[in-house]
Amino acid sequence: MFFRCIINIDEEKVVQVLYVLPVRGMQSMDGDNETLSNQEQYIGEIISRIYDAILDSHVWDTVLENIACLTASKSVLLLYQDHEAHQPSLFSSYGFDAKWLTLYNKNHIASDPVFQLIASAPTGEIITMSCRNEAGIVYESETYKEFYRPQGVLHVAGTCLMKNENSTMLLGFQRTKSAPEYQPDILNQVKKLIPHLQKSLHISRAYNEVIVKNDAFAASIDTLQMGMVFFNQESQIMYCNKSASAIINQNPAITMQNQHIFATIDACNKKLKDAIAAASKANRDGAFIQSIAIGLKSSESFTPLPVLITPIHQTKLSPHMPKAGIAVVMTLMDPDQILPTSTEFLSTIYDLTRSEADVAVGLANAMSVKAIASAHGVQLTTIRSQAQSIYAKMGVKSQAQLIKVLLYSPIAMTK
């Protein structure tokens, strides 16, 4: 094993060893290339970690530590800027105490002249600078005076890893004033990492966008009153929203075991399995078939549980769906459950009073006028009068029409 010693000789000719770091690029005295291969191995290890960081962002801390070791740097910063948000953010760092990072994030991250210079360079090109020699731009800045100088930083190098209309990603590494400036042999090693850093960050960004999109989609369908169950090509459940879970747990016609859906009556279960398989095949083949409707019966309930099974590529949901093998969607609503229509929405949309909205909810759930009067403890004539006012405001003439209007409105679909 060989080491690189970075030294400083003061005015009294006293030698100070500033860094002792493993060197992977110097030939041994007998001329063999052992350390050259060691260096390539070390760079290979860093590249491997760079790609590991796609799935685990904590690995970036190790990657930056490795870059600091490779370049004999005191510290490394990786900055990200979303152009819509304007304010940059610290993606990862190495070699800075928490108090300095807090100061940097609060006062300097948006105005750091070092990273402004790095960002102005062509993508993938490494630039170096001494904070004293950049025509005062860095040396006279508040960032240098309050952040870099108190930590002894003088020499800086960096590269713009990614720059497009949406975002910018910058890498910077720093040495103290007691260390020499960055030399070409060091920077050439970093150049070997740049294409892999760029690929990893690009994949990470796309991956995170998919995760956020999927989370947002899941959150939105969890607000629906309609139950939705998503299956892969093997008929396994990929996602089940909250309404579907509640229906499956409560309705005796259907059950879920080991990520599969079953009907409790054999004849219905065969229809259900065949329908999911047919929809899955249609999705795989890109073929069009009619959505398959099934009424799942149970000995414990008079009313069948209606379900509708559709290939994903035929639904309006398709452009927003995660692509990880989802093939079929099953929608279901339990006819025995009360429709939890929001009185607040009814009041806002139809200009109903609070008491009228309460009565409208009862009417929407097929309660008789007498039953509503009894539930609210008021006279029958009062409920009848309120019902007529409700019908007039909603533009309907009967309770049946009111139910139809609310059943097909967005109010009925949300919790």
Secondary structure, DSSP 8 states (H G I E B T S, - for coil): -EEEEEEEE-TT--EEEEEEEEESS---TT---HHHHHHHHHHHHHHHHHHHTTT-TTHHHHHHHHHHHHHT-SEEEEEEEETTT-SEEEEEEES--HHHHHHIIIIITTT-HHHHHHHHS-TT-EEEEETTSSTTTTTTSHHIIIIIGGGTEEEEEEEEEEE-SSEEEEEEEEEETTS----HHHHHHHHHHHHHHHHHHHHHHHHHHHHHHHHHHHHHHTTBSSEEEEEETTS-EEEE-HHHHHHHHH-TTEEEETTEEEESSHHHHHHHHHHHHHHHHHHHHT-----EEEEEEETTEEEEEEEEEEEGGGSTTGGGS--SSEEEEEEE--TTS-----HHHHHHHH---HHHHHHHHHHHTT--HHHHHHHHT--HHHHHHHHHHHHHHHT-SSHHHHHHHHHTSHHHHB-
